[in-house]
Every structure is written in C-alpha cells, then in structure tokens.
Amino acid sequence: DPEQGGVELKSALDQAELREKQCVVGVPIQWTLTNLIKLPEVDEEDVLDYLDLQIEKSFPFSADDLSIAISRFEAGLEGHYALVTAVQNKFIGRIDAILSAAGLKAVGYSLALQATQAIQRAHGEPELTLCADAQGVSLMVTAADGSAACIRTLKDVIDGGDKDISINEKALAREIRVTLGQLPAAVRKGLEKIRVYGE
C-alpha cells in the first residue's frame, strides 16, 4: 500500500534524522527489460527513428507504458550499438506514490545495482561486473567508454534456503558464457576484468 509504505519510509528517515526532500531512486534490476540493438550507418535523426521502431518491436508493452533509457557505444569495426533499458511506468508510478506519501520527490531514477557508480566510470576497456545478493546475481557489461552494453539478472544461479545461500558456480559460468556470446566480438574480446560486489 503506497500510503503505508510512505509512512514507514518517512518514519525511517526521521529516525535517521534525514531531512532531505529530494532523492534519486534505485530501481531493482529485476524490473528492467533490455534489448541490444545494432545501429545502422545513417543520419542521427534516422537512428532515433530506427530506435523508436525497434523499441516498439522488442518489448511486450507500448513505448508509452515504459520509462526508457538508451546507452550507446561503439564496438570497433562492428559499428555502433544501443542498449535499450526499459521499466514499466506502473512500477515508477507506485514508487512515486510512496515517495509522495513520505513527503519526498524523485529527481531521477537509476539502477539499484550496488556497483552502479563504479561500473559506469570510463575504464578504457570493457568490464564485466557481478553483484550478488539473496535473490540472485546481477550482471552488467560495460564497453570501453563506460557505457552499458548488457544488463541481466541471473536468478537460477543461487542454491540453498534463506540462511544457507550459495552460488552455483557451473550455472553462473554457463549464464556468463551465454551473455558473452550475445555481445559484439569487440566488447567480448576486450573483457579482461571482472568486478564482484555484494553480500
């Protein structure tokens, strides 16, 4: 219930003596839909039209029902790509209702990946980042310029119950291989670092 959620959020902020009214919201990576699109070599205006068309075709929701972010990057001789990340507006609307009930206003939304700040720095080479928690492992690949090239949640790599949780290494390795196989070769071949965050 947004009203109840807002009351509890305000209470937690009051206990921590936090008075700020504006915030940036970390969206769970599990809410995201993504699609990696190879861009044609055309004028910028035509690229935007092409992306609009691909977004309409790629997701099971109308573009009007989605909040969309686009990360563009170059993959060497393979050309330019765009990673389209979308979240349903109904999720954003519910969060906004909770924030409103708590007296807060969202000035932006970002991924709630613990490592987001670290992985979006430009490192000069592609990187693979894994962030583990009790729900699974979040995976993000960045291109050489720090742009997101892939974002995924790997739910089937966690074994055990509530207290005895472990990562199934074979399942994780399989999912990483599948992910890398879907990336442009220039990004895949340049990956030499894996950063691991989480519980």
PyMOL commands that set and color helices and strands:
alter all, ss='L'
color gray80, all
select helices_A, chain A and resi 2-15+29-31+44-58+63-65+76-78+89-101+116-119+155-157+169-181+185-190
alter helices_A, ss='H'
color red, helices_A
select strands_A, chain A and resi 22-27+33-38+66-74+80-88+105-111+127-133+136-142+148-154+158-160+165-167+193-198
alter strands_A, ss='S'
color yellow, strands_A
deselect
rebuild
show_as cartoon
